[in-house]
Amino acid sequence: MTGAGKGTIKYIFLLMVVLVLLIIISASIGAAKVTLKDTSLIMLSFIPGVRNLISTDAIAHEDIVIISQIRLPRIILSIFVGMALASSGVIFQGLFRNPMADPYVIGVSAGAAFGATIGLVFVNAPGLSGISATAFFALAGSIGTTFLVYNIARIRGKVSVITLLLSGIALSAMLSAMTYLIMIFKVQDMAKIVFWVMGGLTSASWNNFFVLAPVVTILVIFSGFFSRDLNILSLGEERAMQLGLQAEKVKKILLVMASLIAAMAVSMSGIIGFIGLVTPHILRLIVGPDHKVLYPASAIAGGIVLLLSDTLARTILMPREIPVGIITSIIGVPFFLYLLVKSRKYVF
């Protein structure tokens, strides 16, 4: 096994241990206190082959319901949303060769916010296949914006990174203005829109998880096959083509994949910023720039970061809850400013 392979296994194992421990601790914390032992037994009772070896008869039925139907769906969903945002962030940073890139640079968040606003204000439908109308319209808005930005940036079959960034900024500004305009005319719905835009997982359910998890898993795994290509692209497009890489084709595929991954996450959680920015950069300092290690490690670490942030969001001011987007912004903004000062050459 190569050094990169051993390094990948080592870091993934350590991150998985941290993630499992954090899941148990997070599930135990809340307005209703549940011991770590009872939480562990409840969670183990859902694993086939293990449930017959343990007994939950001594645990209060209310505690079982709280863990299995309220906290656990939210915890697992936060892990997959964090995984999606961090994975997307790694791809964008690799494509743009810029440590300050994140999943929202091409308008994913603004498109999702506009779509969600339409869903919240104008649509009174139950949704489709377990997806709420708000999530459905948020997904449509983010994907539609990505498609529009991509086509604006495509010139003679090639995608200009600078044009992509600038068109994303322009469309984000326009869509944000339209979202605020709707809020002005629909004051009665402003609280709902603002809470969604701030980001949160209060509406988490097993239905949302079963919609999000398979799609994100497939997209993240498929994108992972391009880790070697991201390594080559980091040398520059000219050098990549000299090495035989079809740079334009790879860029198109990864742009679409990263945008879809981020769009799925945003449609379920609202706008949660800086996970895709902070997580890959921290992991790059720890595991190095090799995307074969960086990509899977960042994906797991993204789940850890968002789970930790969401746990703080729902417990730090109990019984009041803070939108998790506020927590990630409080952490992410200082880090972003640090990157900005340290890497001024990336400022356009």
Secondary structure, 3 states (H helix, E strand, C coil): CCHHHHHHHHHHHHHHHHHHHHHHHHHHCCCCCCCHHHHHHHHHCCCCCCHHHCCCCCCCHHHHHHHHHHHHHHHHHHHHHHHHHHHHHHHHHHHHCCCCCCCCCCCHHHHHHHHHHHHHHHCCCCCECCECHHHHHHHHHHHHHHHHHHHHHEECCEECHHHHHHHHHHHHHHHHHHHHHHHHHCHHHHHHHHHHHHCCCCCCCHHHHHHHHHHHHHHHHHHHCCHHHHHHHCCCHHHHHHCCCCHHHHHHHHHHHHHHHHHHHHHHHCCCCCHHHHHHHHHHHHHCCCHHHHHHHHHHHHHHHHHHHHHHHHHCCCCCCCCHHHHHHHHHHHHHHHHHHHCHHHCC
